[in-house]
C-alpha cells in the first residue's frame, strides 16, 4: 500500500516538494520542476503560494 505524500529532502533543492511529488506520482523530478516553473510563470505566482503551503504542512 502506498503511503501519502511526503517531501523528499534528500533529492530536493529547496524544501523537497517537487522531488516528493515526483516520487509520489512516479515522474522524473526534472520534469516536475520544469512544470512547476512553467505553472508559476503562467499562474502569476499562485503555484508558488501553493508550494510554500505544502512545504509548511507536508511531513
VEXKE-117710 format. One record per residue (C-alpha): residue in one letter; x, y, z; residue number from 0. Coordinates in Angstrom, 1 decimal. Layout:
# residues N
+---+--------+--------+--------+-----+
| r |     xx |     yy |     zz |   k |
+---+--------+--------+--------+-----+
| A |      X |      Y |      Z | NUM |
...
+---+--------+--------+--------+-----+
This chain:
# residues 59
+---+--------+--------+--------+-----+
| r |     xx |     yy |     zz |   k |
+---+--------+--------+--------+-----+
| X |    0.0 |    0.0 |    0.0 |   0 |
| X |    1.3 |    3.4 |   -1.0 |   1 |
| X |    1.7 |    6.0 |    1.8 |   2 |
| X |    0.5 |    9.6 |    1.5 |   3 |
| X |    2.6 |   12.4 |    0.1 |   4 |
| X |    5.9 |   13.1 |    1.8 |   5 |
| X |    8.6 |   15.7 |    0.9 |   6 |
| X |   11.9 |   14.3 |   -0.4 |   7 |
| X |   14.6 |   16.3 |    1.2 |   8 |
| X |   17.4 |   14.1 |    0.0 |   9 |
| X |   16.8 |   14.9 |   -3.7 |  10 |
| X |   15.1 |   18.3 |   -3.1 |  11 |
| X |   16.7 |   21.6 |   -3.9 |  12 |
| X |   14.8 |   23.9 |   -1.6 |  13 |
| X |   12.1 |   22.2 |    0.5 |  14 |
| X |   11.8 |   18.9 |   -1.4 |  15 |
| X |    8.2 |   19.4 |   -2.5 |  16 |
| X |    8.9 |   18.8 |   -6.3 |  17 |
| X |   11.0 |   15.8 |   -5.5 |  18 |
| X |    8.3 |   14.4 |   -3.2 |  19 |
| X |    5.7 |   15.0 |   -5.9 |  20 |
| X |    7.9 |   13.2 |   -8.5 |  21 |
| X |    8.3 |   10.3 |   -6.1 |  22 |
| X |    4.6 |   10.1 |   -5.3 |  23 |
| X |    3.4 |   10.1 |   -8.9 |  24 |
| X |    6.3 |    8.3 |  -10.5 |  25 |
| X |    7.6 |   11.2 |  -12.6 |  26 |
| X |   11.1 |   12.4 |  -13.3 |  27 |
| X |   12.0 |   15.1 |  -10.8 |  28 |
| X |   13.4 |   17.3 |  -13.7 |  29 |
| X |   10.1 |   17.4 |  -15.5 |  30 |
| X |    8.2 |   18.1 |  -12.3 |  31 |
| X |   10.4 |   21.1 |  -11.6 |  32 |
| X |   10.1 |   22.3 |  -15.2 |  33 |
| X |    6.3 |   22.0 |  -15.0 |  34 |
| X |    6.3 |   23.9 |  -11.7 |  35 |
| X |    8.4 |   26.7 |  -13.1 |  36 |
| X |    6.1 |   27.0 |  -16.1 |  37 |
| X |    3.0 |   27.0 |  -14.0 |  38 |
| X |    4.4 |   29.6 |  -11.7 |  39 |
| X |    5.2 |   31.9 |  -14.7 |  40 |
| X |    1.7 |   31.3 |  -16.2 |  41 |
| X |   -0.2 |   31.3 |  -12.9 |  42 |
| X |    1.1 |   34.7 |  -11.7 |  43 |
| X |    2.7 |   33.2 |   -8.6 |  44 |
| X |   -0.3 |   31.2 |   -7.3 |  45 |
| X |    1.6 |   27.9 |   -7.7 |  46 |
| X |    4.4 |   29.4 |   -5.6 |  47 |
| X |    1.9 |   30.1 |   -2.8 |  48 |
| X |    0.7 |   26.5 |   -3.0 |  49 |
| X |    4.3 |   25.3 |   -3.0 |  50 |
| X |    5.0 |   27.2 |    0.2 |  51 |
| X |    1.8 |   25.9 |    1.8 |  52 |
| X |    2.8 |   22.3 |    1.0 |  53 |
| X |    6.3 |   22.9 |    2.2 |  54 |
| X |    5.0 |   24.0 |    5.6 |  55 |
| X |    2.2 |   21.4 |    6.0 |  56 |
| X |    3.6 |   18.2 |    4.5 |  57 |
| X |    5.7 |   15.8 |    6.5 |  58 |
+---+--------+--------+--------+-----+
